[in-house]
Amino acid sequence: MGLPAKKRSKQQKRERRSHHKMTAVSLTTCPKCKKPVRPHRVCPNCGYYKGRDVLEMDVKAERKKKRKKKREQKSTS
């Protein structure tokens, strides 16, 4: 098992770790609803991507409501 030949100074450690910083998430605006969206992803608000509606948000919203009702019925029972 290898061991370091010499101690690394504090400055050397800091210089090595300078590349470990976090980067901010880049955002663009959705051309349809003007909300911020990550690039190359479907808009979670309207389901729009590359000039067309990819997700049917109405159907998705209805399913969500049905699931919520079922959960409420289970919790009250």
C-alpha positions in Angstrom: 0.0 0.0 0.0 1.5 3.3 -1.1 2.1 6.1 1.4 2.7 9.8 0.7 6.4 10.6 0.5 5.9 14.1 1.9 3.2 16.0 3.7 1.0 18.1 1.6 0.8 21.7 2.8 -2.5 23.4 3.5 -2.1 25.6 0.4 -1.6 22.5 -1.8 -4.7 20.9 -0.4 -6.7 24.1 -1.1 -5.4 24.4 -4.7 -6.3 20.8 -5.4 -9.9 21.2 -4.0 -10.5 24.4 -5.9 -12.1 22.4 -8.7 -14.6 20.7 -6.4 -16.9 23.7 -6.2 -20.6 23.5 -7.1 -22.0 25.1 -10.2 -25.4 26.8 -10.4 -28.2 25.2 -12.4 -28.7 26.9 -15.7 -32.2 27.8 -16.6 -34.0 29.0 -19.7 -37.6 30.2 -20.2 -40.3 28.0 -21.7 -41.4 29.6 -25.0 -45.1 28.7 -24.3 -45.7 29.6 -20.6 -42.6 31.8 -19.9 -41.7 29.9 -16.7 -38.0 28.9 -16.0 -37.1 25.4 -17.2 -33.8 23.5 -17.3 -32.5 23.2 -20.9 -33.3 20.1 -23.0 -36.2 19.0 -20.7 -39.9 19.0 -20.9 -41.6 22.0 -19.2 -43.2 20.6 -16.0 -45.8 23.3 -16.0 -47.2 23.0 -19.5 -45.6 19.8 -21.0 -44.1 21.7 -24.0 -40.8 20.6 -25.6 -39.2 21.4 -29.0 -42.2 23.1 -30.5 -44.9 20.6 -29.5 -46.9 19.4 -26.5 -45.2 16.2 -25.3 -47.2 15.6 -22.1 -51.0 15.8 -21.9 -51.2 17.9 -18.7 -55.0 17.6 -18.5 -54.9 13.8 -18.3 -52.1 13.9 -15.9 -53.9 16.3 -13.6 -57.1 14.1 -13.6 -55.1 11.1 -12.6 -53.5 13.0 -9.8 -56.9 14.1 -8.5 -58.2 10.5 -8.6 -55.1 9.3 -6.6 -55.6 12.0 -4.1 -59.2 11.1 -3.6 -58.3 7.4 -3.1 -55.7 8.3 -0.5 -58.2 10.5 1.4 -60.7 7.7 1.4 -58.2 5.2 2.8 -57.0 7.6 5.5 -60.5 8.3 6.7 -61.5 4.7 6.7 
